Amino acid sequence: MQFGIFTVGDVTPDPTNGRTPTEHDRIKAMVAIALKAEEIGLDVFATGEHHNPPFVPSSPTTMLGYIAARTERLILSTATTLITTNDPVKIAEDFAMLQHLADGRVDLMLGRGNTAPVYPWFGQDIRQGIPLALENYGLLHRLWREDVVNWEGRFRTPLHGFTATPRPLDGVPPFVWHGSIRSPQIAEQAAYYGDGFFANHIFWPKEHFMRLVGLYRERFAHHGHGSPEQAVVGLGGQVFMRRNSQDAVREFRPYFDHAPVYGGGPSLEEFTEQTPLTVGSPQEVIDKTLTFRENFGDYQRQLFLVDHAGLPLQTVLEQLDLLGEILPVLRSEFAARRAAGVAEAPTHPALSARVKS
């Protein structure tokens, strides 16, 4: 079981004092958060990809390459790589390069994106989102596995005798997660290729995502990759902790109430009841996180969102210290409940060899 954090890289005013970080400050804060993640023993740091304000992570591989040079163990991933508006040739090249620089500590999560204006900025049409995702990944999958590719599709110029460089590290492509919050076609795509499926169930009730994960597991087995229980699943979550749960609720409430993605919607109490958001004591975070297994079965990766909605960097670092304290408990409890025959969390063979040596 891998535990980590992800960031969406939002630049949001702090509702308690009205201060808005600069883009420079926010980018540097994301790096500091990644370094703290390695310090406390987390396994994964993932960044989103956005090309519109108020977000800053428009070039995830640039950021992850910088973090790779300053870390030794942390797996570097994306919380979304836009498979619809990025050219699959460039994705193949960028992540293979990052894979070499990070000695295999790289995977990625593909998504379609949900910001309509971004599509025409990159010459695409959001109405073609699903076909774009399916076609582009079909090409990306081949580019990492075939030394010479001949290809023709609907959305880009053909390729004739093309070789993507560099080739994946040791001939093993980065592991791919397909992320979705609503599209069964993406769950089917992940199952067809035997890739991972990431259900970032941070905004909607768990029942919706239980159906998506259930579909993915069923189709994973249908396509001959193993039993439904052997499918590779990742989940999102959100936490805010203080030693005393009342203090956590009191401190986090203004951030929740004024966050662009929450404000004007359900109350904090309603949201914590219906979604994975946990605002409370460390023990409450442990207890609720363990229920995810009851809802979704054994899974391989748990990522927490901890740095959004204008939370200052110091507060986020305090959250990570608390997360580091409960991490051994989460590891041991998930391991004790784990059924036999469940797939291991994905890592590059180079990392497994390093651990054995």
Secondary structure, DSSP 4 states (H G I P E B T S, - for coil): -EEEEEE--B----TTT-----HHHHHHHHHHHHHHHHHTT-SEEEE----STTB--S-HHHHHHHHHHH-SS-EEEES-EETTTS-HHHHHHHHHHHHHHTTT-BEEEEE--S-TTHHHHTT--GGGHHHHHHHHHHHHHHHHH-SSEEE--SSS--EEEE--SSPPGGG-PPEEEEEESS-HHHHHHHHHHT-EEEE--SSS-HHHHHHHHHHHHHHHHHTTSS-GGGS-EEEEEEEEE-SSHHHHHHHHHHHHHH-TTTTTSS-HHHHHHHSS-EEE-HHHHHHHHHHHHHHH-S-SEEEEE-S-TT--HHHHHHHHHHHHHHHHHHHHHHHHHPPTTPPPPP--HHHHHHHH-
